[in-house]
Amino acid sequence: MNRELLMLYCICGLFIVTIAACSQTYQVTTASTKALNQELREMSSTITLFRCSFTRPQLTCRVALSREPDEQLIDSLLVKVKAFSTLDNLDEIARKVHWNDHIWTIRLVVGTDRDVQTTQYEYSASYYRYHIDHSIQEVDAYQTWSLSK
């Protein structure tokens, strides 16, 4: 009986640890995200949603549009998000969500509002610049952006 009770406690403990270790997603609102939201909405009336969320260790900026974006709009969105992606702004977000490190990756995800979860364009930048040898890390500070999708 004691052995069965001990096994039950172990299984319950493992279950609790597993749930506690899962990353939580936070919706992020700061002065800088509000300003970016305003800038984007002034730039194009087709923007129906702008939301920033943090799931450790990355920040995702999601933009939904009422129609398919053209290349000029995508480029303009990327320019605005690049300008937003300063160490000061991203460190402010990290502090707000109690993340005691730099945000490792920022993602710009663009889609239409018909299906918010479908990504049409995705760009990302990292705090670190990684090499083929992953033991070497240089600070890039979100300067190098790449098309992910």
Buried (B, 14 or more C-beta within 10 A) or exposed (E): EEEEEEEEEEEEEEEEEEEEEEEEEBEBEBEBBEEBBEBBEEBBEBBBEBBBBBEBBBBBBBBBBEEEBEEEBBEBBBEBBBEBBEBEBBBBBBEBBEBEEBBBBBBBBBBBBEEBEEBBBBBBBBBBBEEEEEEEEEEEBBEEBEEEE
